[in-house]
């Protein structure tokens, strides 16, 4: 999908998605006149082309209905991102899952130093997390240098990952002791 397809046609025409056909027509005429390339001072060929394309879609009821369906889906997705970003519980759950992955890989390496890796299905089962969610966390842990992908394709903890897992455990013990006082 190119950049033009991602643009919100209502934003381009500076109108509400609830705008009437008359409003769309009126605003289009105003903006087209203002940004026409031949207009001195305010002329803008790129902006003019965007306005004409947006109007071309929104003026036709069938095209507008199809666009509105996609627009609503995109809008719902954006709002779900905002809601998820504002939910502190999600960040806590993510941190706990990353700690769980490190703990599982730490224990696996400790028990089987010569074969320390886990495959994605085994990690899903051991962490209780579906691969759709696990992929993000594996990417993050790999970028931090705490895990690595072995030649066999399995994932294993690194020495830095061991240090991180131990630090997390130590922090947990310290917090528990403080809470008990």
N, C-alpha and C positions, 0 to 999 in steps of 0.2 A: 504494500500500500504506500503510495507516495505522499508527500507532504500535503498536497492540495486536497487529497481525499480525507485527511485527518482534520482539516479546518472545519470549524463550526460555521455553517452557512448563515445561521442566525446572527452570530457575532460579526461576520463579514458585513452583513447588511445592518448591523447595529439595531436589531429588533428582537422582540420576545418570540419564543416558539409559539406563543398563542396569538400572534399578530394575524389580523384579517388579510384577505387578498388585497383589499383596497390599501391597507397600510403598506404591505409589501410593494405594491405598485408605486405608491407615492414616495416611499423611502428610496426605492431603486432609482426613480427619476432624479431625485435630489442628489444622491451619491454619484450616479453616472455623470450627471452634469458637472458636479464638483471635481471629480477625478478624471474626467475625459483627458486623454493625452494632449489634446490641442488647447486645453485651458491653461493659460499662463498663470503661474504662481502655485496653483493647487493640482495641476495635472500630474497623474501618476499612472503610467501604462500598466504596471503590474497590479496595482490596486484596482484599476478599472476592469481588468480581465477577471479578477476574482469576483468583483461585484456582478459582472455580466453572467459568469458561470453560476454563482449562487442564485441569482434571479432566475436563470434558466431552469433550475431545479425546483425552486419554491413556487414559481408561477403556475406550474402544471399540477393539478390535484393528485394525479397518480404518482408522479415523481416525488411530490412533497410527502405523500403518505408513506412511500417506501423509505424516504430519507428520515422522516419522523420516527419510524420504527428503529432504524439504526441509531439515530440521535438519542432516543430514550435508552437503548441498551448501553450506549457509551456513557450517557449521563449517570445511569444507575451504577455502572462500573466505577466511575470516578467518585461517586458518593460512597461506595463501599470501601474504596481505598482511603478516603478521608476518615470514615468511621473506624476502620481497622487501625489507621495510623494514630488515632486518638485514644485507642483502647490500651491502657498500660498493662492489662492482664496478658495481652498478646505478646508483648515484649518479655514479660516474665516467663511465659510459657516457652518462648523461643530460647531464652537463656537456659532454662531448665532442660530443654531438649538437647541443646548443644552440649551441656554438661553430661547428659546421659549418654550421648554418642561417644564423647571422650572417655567416659567411665567404662563403657562396654569395650571400646577399642584398647584401652589401658589394660583391662582385665584379660582380654584375648591375647595381647602381646605378652603379658606376664605369664600366662599359662602355657602359651604355645609360641615361644620366642622365635622358632624357626619357621612357623607358619602363622604369622600374626594377623593376616588379613581377614576381612569380612566382605561378603558380597552384598549387593543392594537388598536382595530378598531377606537374607539373614539379618541385616541391620533393621529392616522394616519390622521383622518379627521380634527382635530383641528390644527395640525401642518403642514398639507400639505405634509407630508413626508411618503413614503411607508415603510412598516414594515421591509423590507430588510435593509434599511438604519437606521431605528429607533432602531433596535435591538442593534447595536453597542453603540448608545448614551445612551440607557436605561441601558446597562451593565455598561458603564462608570459612569453614574450618581449614579447608585446603589453602585458601588465600592467606590466612593467618600463619600458615606453615605448621599447623598442629596435626594435620593428617596428610597422607600422601596416597596417591594411586600407585599401586605396585605394578610390575610388568604383567602380572596375571590378571590385572583389572580389578583386583580386590582393593579395599581401602584399609589402611593401617595407620596407627598413631605414630607420630614422629617423636624424637627426643624432646623437642619444644612442647609437643602436645602432652607428653608425660609430665613435664614441669607444670604446665597449665592445669592438668587434672589434679595434680598434687596441691597446687595453690588453692584451687576451688575447694578441695576437701578441707584444707587447713582453715580457710575462711569460714567454712560451714561449722567447724568445730569451735572456732573462736566466737562466732555469733551465738552458738548454742550455750557456751560457757557464760557469756555475758547475760544471756536471757535467764539463765538459772540463778544468777546472783541476786 
